[in-house]
Amino acid sequence: MNVLRDIFSQGAQMLLVLLLAPLLTGFVRKAKARLLRRRGPPLLQPYRDLVRLMRKDVVLADNASWLFRVIPYLMFAGTWVAASLVPTFGNGLLFSWTADLIAIIALLGSARFFQALAGMDVGTAFGGIGSSREVMIATLAEPAILMTVFAVAMIAGSTQLSTVAEFMGSDAVGLRVSLGMAFVALTIVALAENARIPVDNPATHLELTMVHEAMVLEYSGRHLALIDLSSQLKLLLYVSLIACVFVPWGTATADASAATLALGALLYIGKLTVFGFLLALFETSIAKMRVFRIPEFLGAALMLALLATLLRFVSGSL
Amino acid sequence: MISVVLWAVACLLALAPVGIVLSARPRGSFMLYGACLVLTATLCITAVLHLLDPAHPVLRTTLPVGLPWLGAHFRLDALSAFFLVVINLGGAAASLFALGYGRHEEQPGRVLPFYPAYLAGMSVVVLANDAFSFLVAWEFMSLTSWALVVSHHRDAENIRAGYVYLLMASFGTLALLLAFGALASGPGYDFDAIRASHPSAALSSLVVILVLLGTGSKAGLVPLHAWLPLAHPAAPSHVSGLMSGVMTKVAVYGFVRIVFDLLPEPEWWWSMVVLLAGGPTATLGVLYALMQRDIKRVLAYSTIENIGIIFTGLGLALAFKAQGLDWVAALAFTAALLHVFNHALFKSLLFFGAGAVLESTGVRDMEKLGGLIHRMPKTAFAMLVGCVAISALPPFNGFVSEWLMFQAILLSPQLPSWGLKLIVPAIGGLLALAAAFAAACFVKLYGISFLGRPRSDVAASAHETDRFSLAAMFSLAALCLLAGILPGLFIDALAPVSKAMVGNVMPHQTGLEWLSVVPIAESRSSYNGLLVFVFAALCGTAAASAIHRLASDRLRRAPAWDCGYPDADPAIQYSASSFSQPIRRVFGSLVFAAREIGEMPPPSSPRPARLTVEMRDLIWDGLYGPIAIAIGFATIRINVLQFLTIRSYLTLVFVALIVLLLVVSL
């Protein structure tokens, strides 16, 4: 019975993230448009885009290799597995012990590794510029998020996300300086990793400062749909991660009843809405940075995260 | 069992003179490498059997060679067995690779005699049980590898590489000689006697510093790394793979044997020194690698990074051992040894791939490669596995060892000393930075050389390499995946080593549900490479089949889009230097004093604009430059002594005699 429920819960989680991810992106777009007093695309537009792209032919560049065709699936698989291991509405995920927080970050790292390779496969200048800048951003964002994970893991005494979430929901946490720093660092990294303003502009397509869009320029049809879906999953993953570590209230525990699970799901959607709106608000109120200002922005995250970890080493209560 | 090992090593030694004869024969290199393959495989299997023996016997034997009153002592314990596995697995893979690759050698006489001797030398180092045999084998290993480095001696750069290597190897051996001298002053040269003696704390500390200098110079710790990126790429590629993947591990063995085994309980500050050497080595090594455009030099610098990671693990193990937390020390120590094994696998694989590219195109410069995935698809696949594995990405093996290392760092707030409390987070940050740089570095290496369009005619007309080379690369790639998805097997195999060196072991892994890895407790952290791999594979294939069946599986080929401005010239692509330009700009100004000088002609001039990049190796300029100047200065001064009159010489001899007598009488 328990096993059945666990399998159901894990399966529901995998489906849920897959289904919710485009909605979150649609919501952020809509909110941004409303904040700019535009009407904006319909909430469900990302789904329609995905379906349309999936049905179209793939137009492949003449010298694209087999790797170029495999990478969208690799990226999608890596991101989906990672996203299905972050607790959303409930903690007791069957496979949560498969990969801890460090492994989830590394899975996303694999997806990024392949994406950067895809940018270089066709041999165009745009792909190269995108990959080159992406790895530059990653060299700062990855250590920053790892240090954040260190700080959080040392507070919770575990890198296991379920345990971390449970600990953060308990009274033992209290108010800590290091947690505040880790939160700011994680938010900055999330902005960078999801190619949001001020690091990259998700809406642009022909601009020299673009990073993510330049890498995927040669993709079309179902390949592009998968890459878009992976980016949407990644955004959802980061929002869920921030929610489950820093706002864990309402997340159903491992042995919760159906009613608590439903309540957890409702609260989760509420959290997504709030974070989505905050993201839209932040993006409309700030301008995009020059490429070489990004290292300073991410460097601040790295320093904050390092400081948070250091505080944990120095004192158990900070 | 030790007799089997010693006989196999003796056969390898005996193959060296046979190599001189065989090098003149048309199929000589094939026969020699075949024999090496059989012998190293035998050694490897014997060592694996010894490592897995549940009784963990310690075998000793003494041969009547070497110093007359001492003889040569040999000992096969868990640590030696593990390093024998690493050496001979690398050796077997290199020999298999060379079955095909060695045929292209223009002067086999310069490689064949030294190759088996080099393999034998490395194996003897880890078997030696007295200081004399250890040092002789160590020097033998250095000299044979030097001979292999200068085997293509017509290239002036190789001769310089060989010269720098010889100097640094002498320095390293000198440091080890002094270390053993200090250790053996009471008990004698035998390791068993040294182990039983109790040297004072000051003497042990001196020995640790000397050993770190001696083994660090062989392993490539910053700032003693200067020779490594010159010498490793200069050798033939299978030897490069051995030097980077295996010989640096012999240096790690030397460090572990002396510091963990021969010396008494560690002082806490030893670990500070090791951590301060290891962490910066990891980050600096890979940052250097990112700036290179020579494919083999990138790999050599990346070896420095991995050595930094290994020494960081060893430093953590020392710190925990010194504080009596031996269960965490076991975790850090196992992580370091697992990384030793993993690095031997993927670095050999990558050097073999680079060798296949070099053999097929004749160039090592990435700026002249490109598009090799179309011309050498199998090599490209194996290289991809190697690149993902070395970038510490799941589900491959590099990730597992770094993950264990991070778990050990997460436990280090338990260390009571304040110095370590402040340093360990910084070291953790450096490791994280190194991991991110490594991914960037290997995106660059793979993306520039194997993807895109060919940047030269030789790259456009490249051909796939032979089946022996492919067999070597694919078996290593398979091992990389196996160690990545079933790390528990390898961790358990390391248990006797960890038991002998730090006095505790990691929890038993193979009995766990679903073959997970659980370093401490499941509530704390766990990782299951197998499930991640299966999950991802299922998700990927499910997505592919669903989309192909339900939506569309049509595909058209067309010219590249490139935002509507495609350019047929392959020079339009990003090059190796331009790919790392952003990182050079962010980090390089600090580490390399990198400067970009743009020279724009005045508006009417038809002269092209020029961009020059200046980078300086600050360690070379700041450390080696002054030392070279000082030595030059001193030699000129001392040179005066060569041209004295007979009276001055007699006076000198007389004064020397007086001083000597004074010293003796005091």
Interface residues (C-beta under 8 A of the other chain):
Chain A: V51 M54 R55 K56 D57 V58 V59 L60 A61 D62 N63 S65 W66 L67 Y73 L74 F76 A77 G78 W80 V81 F95 W97 T98 A99 D100 I102 A103 A106 L107 G109 S110 R112 F113 A116 L117 G119 M120 D121 V122 G123 T124 A125 F126 G127 G128 I129 S131 S132 R133 V135 M136 A138 T139 L140 A141 E142 P143 L146 M147 F150 A153 M154 G157 S158 T159 Q160 T163 L206 L217 E218 S220 G221 R222 A225 L226 V291 F292 P295 L302 L306 T309 L310 R312 F313 V314 G316
Chain B: G370 G371 I373 H374 P377 L384 V388 S391 A392 L393 P394 F399 W403 F406 Q407 I409 L410 S412 P413 K421 L422 V424 P425 A426 G428 G429 A432 L433 A435 A436 F437 A439 A440 F442 V443 K444 Y446 G447 I448 L451 G452 R453 S516 E522 S523 R524 S525 S526 Y527 N528 L531 V532 F535 A536 A537 C539 G540 T541 A543 A544 I547 L550 A551 S552 R554 L555 R556 R557 A558 P559 A560 W561 D562 C563 P566 D567 P570 I572 Q573 Y574 S578 F579 S580 Q581 P582 I583 R585 V586 F587
